[in-house]
Amino acid sequence: MPSDETKDLVAIEKGLKEDLSKNYTLGKSSIEELAFGIKVLKLIVIMGDEGGLVDSVEQRIRSFQDVGEVEVEEVSLIS
């Protein structure tokens, strides 16, 4: 979620994709309405299954300018 509703999610998405693609494989991303006009950015990040990587990516996204809240919705293995 952005730090507030006035932040440009398209710009946040572009910046995060540029940053994260240096170390991770990115899947689909989308901007979706959550409720009451609040929009969120959803990213699929594909990474190895080493311990702590999910927390590392979450911290990296959280530290990005204009990002207010980060939530991991799903973790699964690719076979």
PDB file with one MODEL, atoms N, CA, C and O in Angstrom:
MODEL        1
ATOM      1  N   MET A   1       0.842  -1.175   0.000  1.00  0.00           N
ATOM      2  CA  MET A   1       0.000   0.000   0.000  1.00  0.00           C
ATOM      3  C   MET A   1       0.885   1.236   0.000  1.00  0.00           C
ATOM      4  O   MET A   1       1.966   1.233   0.590  1.00  0.00           O
ATOM      5  N   PRO A   2       0.432   2.280  -0.654  1.00  0.00           N
ATOM      6  CA  PRO A   2       1.208   3.522  -0.620  1.00  0.00           C
ATOM      7  C   PRO A   2       1.118   4.162   0.764  1.00  0.00           C
ATOM      8  O   PRO A   2       0.235   3.827   1.553  1.00  0.00           O
ATOM      9  N   SER A   3       2.028   5.074   1.049  1.00  0.00           N
ATOM     10  CA  SER A   3       2.029   5.741   2.357  1.00  0.00           C
ATOM     11  C   SER A   3       0.786   6.593   2.557  1.00  0.00           C
ATOM     12  O   SER A   3       0.363   6.810   3.693  1.00  0.00           O
ATOM     13  N   ASP A   4       0.196   7.079   1.471  1.00  0.00           N
ATOM     14  CA  ASP A   4      -1.118   7.724   1.523  1.00  0.00           C
ATOM     15  C   ASP A   4      -1.747   7.674   0.142  1.00  0.00           C
ATOM     16  O   ASP A   4      -1.071   7.364  -0.839  1.00  0.00           O
ATOM     17  N   GLU A   5      -3.037   7.979   0.058  1.00  0.00           N
ATOM     18  CA  GLU A   5      -3.782   7.791  -1.192  1.00  0.00           C
ATOM     19  C   GLU A   5      -3.399   8.754  -2.312  1.00  0.00           C
ATOM     20  O   GLU A   5      -3.839   8.581  -3.449  1.00  0.00           O
ATOM     21  N   THR A   6      -2.586   9.766  -2.008  1.00  0.00           N
ATOM     22  CA  THR A   6      -2.185  10.717  -3.050  1.00  0.00           C
ATOM     23  C   THR A   6      -0.934  10.267  -3.813  1.00  0.00           C
ATOM     24  O   THR A   6      -0.567  10.884  -4.813  1.00  0.00           O
ATOM     25  N   LYS A   7      -0.291   9.218  -3.358  1.00  0.00           N
ATOM     26  CA  LYS A   7       0.943   8.752  -3.998  1.00  0.00           C
ATOM     27  C   LYS A   7       0.634   8.065  -5.324  1.00  0.00           C
ATOM     28  O   LYS A   7      -0.401   7.416  -5.471  1.00  0.00           O
ATOM     29  N   ASP A   8       1.531   8.212  -6.276  1.00  0.00           N
ATOM     30  CA  ASP A   8       1.377   7.666  -7.617  1.00  0.00           C
ATOM     31  C   ASP A   8       1.813   6.197  -7.645  1.00  0.00           C
ATOM     32  O   ASP A   8       3.007   5.894  -7.647  1.00  0.00           O
ATOM     33  N   LEU A   9       0.834   5.296  -7.667  1.00  0.00           N
ATOM     34  CA  LEU A   9       1.158   3.871  -7.652  1.00  0.00           C
ATOM     35  C   LEU A   9       1.878   3.417  -8.920  1.00  0.00           C
ATOM     36  O   LEU A   9       2.663   2.471  -8.872  1.00  0.00           O
ATOM     37  N   VAL A  10       1.632   4.058 -10.027  1.00  0.00           N
ATOM     38  CA  VAL A  10       2.328   3.701 -11.275  1.00  0.00           C
ATOM     39  C   VAL A  10       3.824   3.990 -11.121  1.00  0.00           C
ATOM     40  O   VAL A  10       4.661   3.187 -11.534  1.00  0.00           O
ATOM     41  N   ALA A  11       4.152   5.131 -10.530  1.00  0.00           N
ATOM     42  CA  ALA A  11       5.563   5.473 -10.300  1.00  0.00           C
ATOM     43  C   ALA A  11       6.201   4.536  -9.280  1.00  0.00           C
ATOM     44  O   ALA A  11       7.350   4.126  -9.442  1.00  0.00           O
ATOM     45  N   ILE A  12       5.460   4.201  -8.238  1.00  0.00           N
ATOM     46  CA  ILE A  12       5.971   3.261  -7.223  1.00  0.00           C
ATOM     47  C   ILE A  12       6.226   1.902  -7.872  1.00  0.00           C
ATOM     48  O   ILE A  12       7.267   1.286  -7.644  1.00  0.00           O
ATOM     49  N   GLU A  13       5.272   1.437  -8.682  1.00  0.00           N
ATOM     50  CA  GLU A  13       5.412   0.154  -9.380  1.00  0.00           C
ATOM     51  C   GLU A  13       6.655   0.153 -10.265  1.00  0.00           C
ATOM     52  O   GLU A  13       7.433  -0.801 -10.242  1.00  0.00           O
ATOM     53  N   LYS A  14       6.842   1.204 -11.035  1.00  0.00           N
ATOM     54  CA  LYS A  14       8.000   1.295 -11.926  1.00  0.00           C
ATOM     55  C   LYS A  14       9.304   1.244 -11.138  1.00  0.00           C
ATOM     56  O   LYS A  14      10.224   0.511 -11.500  1.00  0.00           O
ATOM     57  N   GLY A  15       9.382   2.017 -10.067  1.00  0.00           N
ATOM     58  CA  GLY A  15      10.596   2.040  -9.252  1.00  0.00           C
ATOM     59  C   GLY A  15      10.885   0.708  -8.588  1.00  0.00           C
ATOM     60  O   GLY A  15      12.031   0.259  -8.562  1.00  0.00           O
ATOM     61  N   LEU A  16       9.853   0.073  -8.050  1.00  0.00           N
ATOM     62  CA  LEU A  16      10.044  -1.227  -7.404  1.00  0.00           C
ATOM     63  C   LEU A  16      10.479  -2.283  -8.416  1.00  0.00           C
ATOM     64  O   LEU A  16      11.350  -3.104  -8.126  1.00  0.00           O
ATOM     65  N   LYS A  17       9.879  -2.262  -9.591  1.00  0.00           N
ATOM     66  CA  LYS A  17      10.252  -3.237 -10.614  1.00  0.00           C
ATOM     67  C   LYS A  17      11.710  -3.059 -11.027  1.00  0.00           C
ATOM     68  O   LYS A  17      12.438  -4.038 -11.185  1.00  0.00           O
ATOM     69  N   GLU A  18      12.131  -1.819 -11.199  1.00  0.00           N
ATOM     70  CA  GLU A  18      13.533  -1.562 -11.554  1.00  0.00           C
ATOM     71  C   GLU A  18      14.467  -2.063 -10.470  1.00  0.00           C
ATOM     72  O   GLU A  18      15.483  -2.693 -10.762  1.00  0.00           O
ATOM     73  N   ASP A  19      14.127  -1.786  -9.218  1.00  0.00           N
ATOM     74  CA  ASP A  19      14.977  -2.169  -8.094  1.00  0.00           C
ATOM     75  C   ASP A  19      14.989  -3.687  -7.877  1.00  0.00           C
ATOM     76  O   ASP A  19      16.056  -4.293  -7.780  1.00  0.00           O
ATOM     77  N   LEU A  20      13.824  -4.286  -7.804  1.00  0.00           N
ATOM     78  CA  LEU A  20      13.744  -5.710  -7.491  1.00  0.00           C
ATOM     79  C   LEU A  20      14.252  -6.593  -8.623  1.00  0.00           C
ATOM     80  O   LEU A  20      14.770  -7.680  -8.366  1.00  0.00           O
ATOM     81  N   SER A  21      14.113  -6.147  -9.874  1.00  0.00           N
ATOM     82  CA  SER A  21      14.538  -6.984 -11.003  1.00  0.00           C
ATOM     83  C   SER A  21      16.053  -7.174 -11.053  1.00  0.00           C
ATOM     84  O   SER A  21      16.544  -8.026 -11.793  1.00  0.00           O
ATOM     85  N   LYS A  22      16.789  -6.397 -10.282  1.00  0.00           N
ATOM     86  CA  LYS A  22      18.245  -6.559 -10.223  1.00  0.00           C
ATOM     87  C   LYS A  22      18.626  -7.868  -9.533  1.00  0.00           C
ATOM     88  O   LYS A  22      19.655  -8.463  -9.854  1.00  0.00           O
ATOM     89  N   ASN A  23      17.789  -8.322  -8.576  1.00  0.00           N
ATOM     90  CA  ASN A  23      18.119  -9.508  -7.784  1.00  0.00           C
ATOM     91  C   ASN A  23      17.091 -10.628  -7.842  1.00  0.00           C
ATOM     92  O   ASN A  23      17.372 -11.747  -7.414  1.00  0.00           O
ATOM     93  N   TYR A  24      15.908 -10.344  -8.363  1.00  0.00           N
ATOM     94  CA  TYR A  24      14.828 -11.324  -8.355  1.00  0.00           C
ATOM     95  C   TYR A  24      14.141 -11.357  -9.710  1.00  0.00           C
ATOM     96  O   TYR A  24      14.249 -10.417 -10.499  1.00  0.00           O
ATOM     97  N   THR A  25      13.441 -12.442  -9.969  1.00  0.00           N
ATOM     98  CA  THR A  25      12.607 -12.547 -11.157  1.00  0.00           C
ATOM     99  C   THR A  25      11.219 -12.044 -10.788  1.00  0.00           C
ATOM    100  O   THR A  25      10.655 -12.456  -9.774  1.00  0.00           O
ATOM    101  N   LEU A  26      10.673 -11.164 -11.599  1.00  0.00           N
ATOM    102  CA  LEU A  26       9.359 -10.611 -11.316  1.00  0.00           C
ATOM    103  C   LEU A  26       8.323 -11.233 -12.227  1.00  0.00           C
ATOM    104  O   LEU A  26       8.564 -11.458 -13.413  1.00  0.00           O
ATOM    105  N   GLY A  27       7.171 -11.506 -11.651  1.00  0.00           N
ATOM    106  CA  GLY A  27       6.035 -11.988 -12.417  1.00  0.00           C
ATOM    107  C   GLY A  27       5.083 -10.829 -12.648  1.00  0.00           C
ATOM    108  O   GLY A  27       5.505  -9.680 -12.782  1.00  0.00           O
ATOM    109  N   LYS A  28       3.831 -11.131 -12.693  1.00  0.00           N
ATOM    110  CA  LYS A  28       2.781 -10.158 -12.949  1.00  0.00           C
ATOM    111  C   LYS A  28       2.717  -9.111 -11.835  1.00  0.00           C
ATOM    112  O   LYS A  28       2.977  -9.409 -10.669  1.00  0.00           O
ATOM    113  N   SER A  29       2.373  -7.903 -12.209  1.00  0.00           N
ATOM    114  CA  SER A  29       2.088  -6.857 -11.228  1.00  0.00           C
ATOM    115  C   SER A  29       0.771  -6.205 -11.623  1.00  0.00           C
ATOM    116  O   SER A  29       0.411  -6.171 -12.799  1.00  0.00           O
ATOM    117  N   SER A  30       0.064  -5.693 -10.636  1.00  0.00           N
ATOM    118  CA  SER A  30      -1.214  -5.041 -10.919  1.00  0.00           C
ATOM    119  C   SER A  30      -1.541  -4.031  -9.837  1.00  0.00           C
ATOM    120  O   SER A  30      -1.106  -4.154  -8.693  1.00  0.00           O
ATOM    121  N   ILE A  31      -2.311  -3.036 -10.222  1.00  0.00           N
ATOM    122  CA  ILE A  31      -2.831  -2.065  -9.274  1.00  0.00           C
ATOM    123  C   ILE A  31      -4.314  -2.380  -9.128  1.00  0.00           C
ATOM    124  O   ILE A  31      -5.058  -2.370 -10.109  1.00  0.00           O
ATOM    125  N   GLU A  32      -4.737  -2.658  -7.904  1.00  0.00           N
ATOM    126  CA  GLU A  32      -6.114  -3.086  -7.656  1.00  0.00           C
ATOM    127  C   GLU A  32      -6.758  -2.230  -6.583  1.00  0.00           C
ATOM    128  O   GLU A  32      -6.090  -1.716  -5.686  1.00  0.00           O
ATOM    129  N   GLU A  33      -8.069  -2.089  -6.695  1.00  0.00           N
ATOM    130  CA  GLU A  33      -8.811  -1.346  -5.680  1.00  0.00           C
ATOM    131  C   GLU A  33      -9.078  -2.271  -4.499  1.00  0.00           C
ATOM    132  O   GLU A  33      -9.559  -3.392  -4.670  1.00  0.00           O
ATOM    133  N   LEU A  34      -8.761  -1.792  -3.305  1.00  0.00           N
ATOM    134  CA  LEU A  34      -8.961  -2.564  -2.085  1.00  0.00           C
ATOM    135  C   LEU A  34     -10.363  -2.316  -1.537  1.00  0.00           C
ATOM    136  O   LEU A  34     -11.162  -3.243  -1.405  1.00  0.00           O
ATOM    137  N   ALA A  35     -10.651  -1.054  -1.221  1.00  0.00           N
ATOM    138  CA  ALA A  35     -11.973  -0.656  -0.719  1.00  0.00           C
ATOM    139  C   ALA A  35     -11.991   0.850  -0.557  1.00  0.00           C
ATOM    140  O   ALA A  35     -10.954   1.468  -0.313  1.00  0.00           O
ATOM    141  N   PHE A  36     -13.157   1.436  -0.692  1.00  0.00           N
ATOM    142  CA  PHE A  36     -13.348   2.868  -0.448  1.00  0.00           C
ATOM    143  C   PHE A  36     -12.373   3.736  -1.250  1.00  0.00           C
ATOM    144  O   PHE A  36     -11.925   4.774  -0.762  1.00  0.00           O
ATOM    145  N   GLY A  37     -12.045   3.320  -2.465  1.00  0.00           N
ATOM    146  CA  GLY A  37     -11.149   4.091  -3.317  1.00  0.00           C
ATOM    147  C   GLY A  37      -9.673   3.901  -3.015  1.00  0.00           C
ATOM    148  O   GLY A  37      -8.829   4.523  -3.659  1.00  0.00           O
ATOM    149  N   ILE A  38      -9.346   3.056  -2.049  1.00  0.00           N
ATOM    150  CA  ILE A  38      -7.945   2.777  -1.717  1.00  0.00           C
ATOM    151  C   ILE A  38      -7.414   1.755  -2.714  1.00  0.00           C
ATOM    152  O   ILE A  38      -8.010   0.696  -2.912  1.00  0.00           O
ATOM    153  N   LYS A  39      -6.294   2.084  -3.334  1.00  0.00           N
ATOM    154  CA  LYS A  39      -5.687   1.185  -4.311  1.00  0.00           C
ATOM    155  C   LYS A  39      -4.385   0.628  -3.765  1.00  0.00           C
ATOM    156  O   LYS A  39      -3.676   1.285  -3.003  1.00  0.00           O
ATOM    157  N   VAL A  40      -4.089  -0.592  -4.170  1.00  0.00           N
ATOM    158  CA  VAL A  40      -2.873  -1.271  -3.723  1.00  0.00           C
ATOM    159  C   VAL A  40      -2.120  -1.810  -4.939  1.00  0.00           C
ATOM    160  O   VAL A  40      -2.706  -2.050  -5.994  1.00  0.00           O
ATOM    161  N   LEU A  41      -0.838  -1.990  -4.772  1.00  0.00           N
ATOM    162  CA  LEU A  41       0.012  -2.574  -5.800  1.00  0.00           C
ATOM    163  C   LEU A  41       0.304  -4.009  -5.399  1.00  0.00           C
ATOM    164  O   LEU A  41       0.740  -4.268  -4.277  1.00  0.00           O
ATOM    165  N   LYS A  42       0.066  -4.936  -6.306  1.00  0.00           N
ATOM    166  CA  LYS A  42       0.370  -6.342  -6.065  1.00  0.00           C
ATOM    167  C   LYS A  42       1.477  -6.758  -7.008  1.00  0.00           C
ATOM    168  O   LYS A  42       1.399  -6.534  -8.216  1.00  0.00           O
ATOM    169  N   LEU A  43       2.514  -7.371  -6.442  1.00  0.00           N
ATOM    170  CA  LEU A  43       3.672  -7.835  -7.216  1.00  0.00           C
ATOM    171  C   LEU A  43       3.895  -9.314  -6.963  1.00  0.00           C
ATOM    172  O   LEU A  43       3.720  -9.795  -5.844  1.00  0.00           O
ATOM    173  N   ILE A  44       4.275 -10.024  -7.991  1.00  0.00           N
ATOM    174  CA  ILE A  44       4.711 -11.409  -7.826  1.00  0.00           C
ATOM    175  C   ILE A  44       6.230 -11.397  -7.955  1.00  0.00           C
ATOM    176  O   ILE A  44       6.777 -10.979  -8.976  1.00  0.00           O
ATOM    177  N   VAL A  45       6.900 -11.862  -6.906  1.00  0.00           N
ATOM    178  CA  VAL A  45       8.363 -11.923  -6.877  1.00  0.00           C
ATOM    179  C   VAL A  45       8.756 -13.395  -6.799  1.00  0.00           C
ATOM    180  O   VAL A  45       8.343 -14.110  -5.886  1.00  0.00           O
ATOM    181  N   ILE A  46       9.542 -13.831  -7.748  1.00  0.00           N
ATOM    182  CA  ILE A  46       9.974 -15.227  -7.801  1.00  0.00           C
ATOM    183  C   ILE A  46      11.417 -15.287  -7.313  1.00  0.00           C
ATOM    184  O   ILE A  46      12.294 -14.591  -7.825  1.00  0.00           O
ATOM    185  N   MET A  47      11.643 -16.140  -6.306  1.00  0.00           N
ATOM    186  CA  MET A  47      12.969 -16.218  -5.682  1.00  0.00           C
ATOM    187  C   MET A  47      13.236 -17.636  -5.217  1.00  0.00           C
ATOM    188  O   MET A  47      12.343 -18.482  -5.231  1.00  0.00           O
ATOM    189  N   GLY A  48      14.455 -17.889  -4.810  1.00  0.00           N
ATOM    190  CA  GLY A  48      14.821 -19.186  -4.261  1.00  0.00           C
ATOM    191  C   GLY A  48      14.119 -19.404  -2.929  1.00  0.00           C
ATOM    192  O   GLY A  48      13.453 -18.506  -2.413  1.00  0.00           O
ATOM    193  N   ASP A  49      14.269 -20.594  -2.379  1.00  0.00           N
ATOM    194  CA  ASP A  49      13.587 -20.909  -1.127  1.00  0.00           C
ATOM    195  C   ASP A  49      14.513 -20.869   0.090  1.00  0.00           C
ATOM    196  O   ASP A  49      14.219 -21.484   1.115  1.00  0.00           O
ATOM    197  N   GLU A  50      15.624 -20.149  -0.021  1.00  0.00           N
ATOM    198  CA  GLU A  50      16.528 -20.017   1.117  1.00  0.00           C
ATOM    199  C   GLU A  50      15.820 -19.282   2.260  1.00  0.00           C
ATOM    200  O   GLU A  50      14.999 -18.395   2.028  1.00  0.00           O
ATOM    201  N   GLY A  51      16.143 -19.656   3.458  1.00  0.00           N
ATOM    202  CA  GLY A  51      15.539 -19.026   4.629  1.00  0.00           C
ATOM    203  C   GLY A  51      15.803 -17.534   4.681  1.00  0.00           C
ATOM    204  O   GLY A  51      16.914 -17.076   4.412  1.00  0.00           O
ATOM    205  N   GLY A  52      14.770 -16.780   5.030  1.00  0.00           N
ATOM    206  CA  GLY A  52      14.907 -15.349   5.223  1.00  0.00           C
ATOM    207  C   GLY A  52      14.717 -14.496   3.980  1.00  0.00           C
ATOM    208  O   GLY A  52      14.672 -13.270   4.085  1.00  0.00           O
ATOM    209  N   LEU A  53      14.604 -15.107   2.809  1.00  0.00           N
ATOM    210  CA  LEU A  53      14.475 -14.310   1.584  1.00  0.00           C
ATOM    211  C   LEU A  53      13.162 -13.530   1.539  1.00  0.00           C
ATOM    212  O   LEU A  53      13.143 -12.386   1.085  1.00  0.00           O
ATOM    213  N   VAL A  54      12.073 -14.126   2.001  1.00  0.00           N
ATOM    214  CA  VAL A  54      10.790 -13.424   1.991  1.00  0.00           C
ATOM    215  C   VAL A  54      10.881 -12.177   2.865  1.00  0.00           C
ATOM    216  O   VAL A  54      10.432 -11.101   2.470  1.00  0.00           O
ATOM    217  N   ASP A  55      11.460 -12.324   4.046  1.00  0.00           N
ATOM    218  CA  ASP A  55      11.627 -11.175   4.943  1.00  0.00           C
ATOM    219  C   ASP A  55      12.520 -10.121   4.314  1.00  0.00           C
ATOM    220  O   ASP A  55      12.274  -8.924   4.464  1.00  0.00           O
ATOM    221  N   SER A  56      13.549 -10.555   3.616  1.00  0.00           N
ATOM    222  CA  SER A  56      14.473  -9.629   2.968  1.00  0.00           C
ATOM    223  C   SER A  56      13.772  -8.806   1.890  1.00  0.00           C
ATOM    224  O   SER A  56      13.953  -7.590   1.818  1.00  0.00           O
ATOM    225  N   VAL A  57      12.976  -9.465   1.058  1.00  0.00           N
ATOM    226  CA  VAL A  57      12.243  -8.754   0.004  1.00  0.00           C
ATOM    227  C   VAL A  57      11.220  -7.809   0.624  1.00  0.00           C
ATOM    228  O   VAL A  57      11.061  -6.674   0.175  1.00  0.00           O
ATOM    229  N   GLU A  58      10.532  -8.280   1.651  1.00  0.00           N
ATOM    230  CA  GLU A  58       9.535  -7.451   2.335  1.00  0.00           C
ATOM    231  C   GLU A  58      10.185  -6.185   2.907  1.00  0.00           C
ATOM    232  O   GLU A  58       9.633  -5.093   2.775  1.00  0.00           O
ATOM    233  N   GLN A  59      11.335  -6.328   3.532  1.00  0.00           N
ATOM    234  CA  GLN A  59      12.054  -5.175   4.088  1.00  0.00           C
ATOM    235  C   GLN A  59      12.491  -4.215   2.986  1.00  0.00           C
ATOM    236  O   GLN A  59      12.407  -2.996   3.138  1.00  0.00           O
ATOM    237  N   ARG A  60      12.950  -4.772   1.896  1.00  0.00           N
ATOM    238  CA  ARG A  60      13.404  -3.940   0.774  1.00  0.00           C
ATOM    239  C   ARG A  60      12.248  -3.108   0.206  1.00  0.00           C
ATOM    240  O   ARG A  60      12.419  -1.923  -0.082  1.00  0.00           O
ATOM    241  N   ILE A  61      11.085  -3.723   0.046  1.00  0.00           N
ATOM    242  CA  ILE A  61       9.911  -3.006  -0.453  1.00  0.00           C
ATOM    243  C   ILE A  61       9.465  -1.965   0.564  1.00  0.00           C
ATOM    244  O   ILE A  61       9.145  -0.834   0.201  1.00  0.00           O
ATOM    245  N   ARG A  62       9.444  -2.344   1.832  1.00  0.00           N
ATOM    246  CA  ARG A  62       9.002  -1.435   2.897  1.00  0.00           C
ATOM    247  C   ARG A  62       9.889  -0.186   2.964  1.00  0.00           C
ATOM    248  O   ARG A  62       9.399   0.894   3.294  1.00  0.00           O
ATOM    249  N   SER A  63      11.162  -0.315   2.663  1.00  0.00           N
ATOM    250  CA  SER A  63      12.084   0.818   2.754  1.00  0.00           C
ATOM    251  C   SER A  63      11.986   1.752   1.547  1.00  0.00           C
ATOM    252  O   SER A  63      12.590   2.825   1.544  1.00  0.00           O
ATOM    253  N   PHE A  64      11.232   1.352   0.529  1.00  0.00           N
ATOM    254  CA  PHE A  64      11.096   2.143  -0.685  1.00  0.00           C
ATOM    255  C   PHE A  64      10.257   3.391  -0.402  1.00  0.00           C
ATOM    256  O   PHE A  64       9.264   3.332   0.323  1.00  0.00           O
ATOM    257  N   GLN A  65      10.664   4.507  -0.979  1.00  0.00           N
ATOM    258  CA  GLN A  65       9.953   5.767  -0.778  1.00  0.00           C
ATOM    259  C   GLN A  65       8.492   5.637  -1.213  1.00  0.00           C
ATOM    260  O   GLN A  65       8.198   5.035  -2.245  1.00  0.00           O
ATOM    261  N   ASP A  66       7.595   6.193  -0.434  1.00  0.00           N
ATOM    262  CA  ASP A  66       6.150   6.245  -0.671  1.00  0.00           C
ATOM    263  C   ASP A  66       5.422   4.934  -0.415  1.00  0.00           C
ATOM    264  O   ASP A  66       4.211   4.866  -0.624  1.00  0.00           O
ATOM    265  N   VAL A  67       6.121   3.886   0.031  1.00  0.00           N
ATOM    266  CA  VAL A  67       5.460   2.638   0.406  1.00  0.00           C
ATOM    267  C   VAL A  67       5.137   2.722   1.893  1.00  0.00           C
ATOM    268  O   VAL A  67       6.013   2.978   2.719  1.00  0.00           O
ATOM    269  N   GLY A  68       3.858   2.502   2.221  1.00  0.00           N
ATOM    270  CA  GLY A  68       3.438   2.609   3.606  1.00  0.00           C
ATOM    271  C   GLY A  68       3.329   1.280   4.311  1.00  0.00           C
ATOM    272  O   GLY A  68       3.711   1.163   5.475  1.00  0.00           O
ATOM    273  N   GLU A  69       2.812   0.269   3.623  1.00  0.00           N
ATOM    274  CA  GLU A  69       2.567  -1.017   4.256  1.00  0.00           C
ATOM    275  C   GLU A  69       2.838  -2.131   3.262  1.00  0.00           C
ATOM    276  O   GLU A  69       2.543  -2.000   2.074  1.00  0.00           O
ATOM    277  N   VAL A  70       3.404  -3.234   3.752  1.00  0.00           N
ATOM    278  CA  VAL A  70       3.719  -4.379   2.910  1.00  0.00           C
ATOM    279  C   VAL A  70       3.121  -5.621   3.556  1.00  0.00           C
ATOM    280  O   VAL A  70       3.243  -5.823   4.764  1.00  0.00           O
ATOM    281  N   GLU A  71       2.478  -6.447   2.749  1.00  0.00           N
ATOM    282  CA  GLU A  71       1.894  -7.684   3.252  1.00  0.00           C
ATOM    283  C   GLU A  71       2.168  -8.801   2.248  1.00  0.00           C
ATOM    284  O   GLU A  71       1.906  -8.653   1.055  1.00  0.00           O
ATOM    285  N   VAL A  72       2.695  -9.912   2.740  1.00  0.00           N
ATOM    286  CA  VAL A  72       2.902 -11.085   1.896  1.00  0.00           C
ATOM    287  C   VAL A  72       1.594 -11.871   1.921  1.00  0.00           C
ATOM    288  O   VAL A  72       1.139 -12.304   2.979  1.00  0.00           O
ATOM    289  N   GLU A  73       1.004 -12.046   0.757  1.00  0.00           N
ATOM    290  CA  GLU A  73      -0.280 -12.738   0.683  1.00  0.00           C
ATOM    291  C   GLU A  73      -0.128 -14.238   0.508  1.00  0.00           C
ATOM    292  O   GLU A  73      -0.954 -15.010   0.995  1.00  0.00           O
ATOM    293  N   GLU A  74       0.923 -14.653  -0.182  1.00  0.00           N
ATOM    294  CA  GLU A  74       1.056 -16.073  -0.487  1.00  0.00           C
ATOM    295  C   GLU A  74       2.513 -16.429  -0.712  1.00  0.00           C
ATOM    296  O   GLU A  74       3.273 -15.653  -1.291  1.00  0.00           O
ATOM    297  N   VAL A  75       2.893 -17.606  -0.250  1.00  0.00           N
ATOM    298  CA  VAL A  75       4.211 -18.160  -0.521  1.00  0.00           C
ATOM    299  C   VAL A  75       3.981 -19.580  -0.979  1.00  0.00           C
ATOM    300  O   VAL A  75       3.290 -20.342  -0.303  1.00  0.00           O
ATOM    301  N   SER A  76       4.551 -19.956  -2.124  1.00  0.00           N
ATOM    302  CA  SER A  76       4.381 -21.322  -2.602  1.00  0.00           C
ATOM    303  C   SER A  76       5.641 -21.758  -3.344  1.00  0.00           C
ATOM    304  O   SER A  76       6.476 -20.937  -3.724  1.00  0.00           O
ATOM    305  N   LEU A  77       5.755 -23.056  -3.539  1.00  0.00           N
ATOM    306  CA  LEU A  77       6.877 -23.613  -4.274  1.00  0.00           C
ATOM    307  C   LEU A  77       6.477 -23.854  -5.715  1.00  0.00           C
ATOM    308  O   LEU A  77       5.348 -24.249  -6.005  1.00  0.00           O
ATOM    309  N   ILE A  78       7.412 -23.611  -6.609  1.00  0.00           N
ATOM    310  CA  ILE A  78       7.193 -23.861  -8.024  1.00  0.00           C
ATOM    311  C   ILE A  78       7.849 -25.199  -8.353  1.00  0.00           C
ATOM    312  O   ILE A  78       9.013 -25.428  -8.025  1.00  0.00           O
ATOM    313  N   SER A  79       7.101 -26.064  -8.993  1.00  0.00           N
ATOM    314  CA  SER A  79       7.691 -27.370  -9.336  1.00  0.00           C
ATOM    315  C   SER A  79       7.861 -27.520 -10.823  1.00  0.00           C
ATOM    316  O   SER A  79       8.342 -28.553 -11.288  1.00  0.00           O
TER     317      SER A  79
ENDMDL
END
